[in-house]
Amino acid sequence: MQTSDLCQTRNSEKSEEHGTSKTGGDSAFARKKILRERKQMDREQQKTFLQNIPYIQYNGIVIDQIGMEESVLHVEMRHELENPYGMAHGGLLFTLVDTVGGVTARADGRRYVTPDASIHYLKSGRKGRITATGHTVRRGRTVTVVDAAVTDEEKNLLASGTVTMFCLDADEKRAEA
C-alpha cells in the first residue's frame, strides 16, 4: 500500500469513527452549516425575520435596533393594548420585556427561548409610544441574561425586568469549537 493510500484509509477511518463523512450527509455537518448561515445573516435580515413573527406583528411591536449589547423596540399605544382602566396592560409590558430580551439574545444569530423572566411594574403608561431597551448582562455558551427597561415618551420608567434566555444551539456551537 502506498503512503497516499494509507493516509486516505486513515482519514476515512477517522471520519467513520467520528460519525462524519466527506459528503456532509451527517447531522453534525448539517448543524454546522446552518449555524454558519445563521451567523452570516446581517442585522437587517435578522430584523426582517423577527419582525415577521406573528406574535410580534399581532402586538404591533416595531424593532428599532438589534445589537449584541443593546436592542430597542417600541409599540404605539392603542385601545386593544389597554387594561380596563385605560392604562397599558401589564401583559403588554411583560411582552415588551420578554421580546427585547429575545431580540438582544438572538443578535448572535442563534435560537433562544425564555426559561425565566421577572418584571417590576413601576408606573402606568397611557398614551403614545412605549419603548423597551434591552442590555446584555451576560452572554454565555448556553445562557444569555438581559436587563430590560420599558419607558414612555417622556422617558418615565414604566417597568424593569430581567430575562434569562436559553440557547437551543449551544450544542452546535460547542461542536464547532
PyMOL commands that set and color helices and strands:
alter all, ss='L'
color gray80, all
select helices_A, chain A and resi 3-17+27-40+43-51+54-58+79-81+90-108+170-176
alter helices_A, ss='H'
color red, helices_A
select strands_A, chain A and resi 62-65+70-76+112-121+129-139+143-151+157-167
alter strands_A, ss='S'
color yellow, strands_A
deselect
rebuild
show_as cartoon
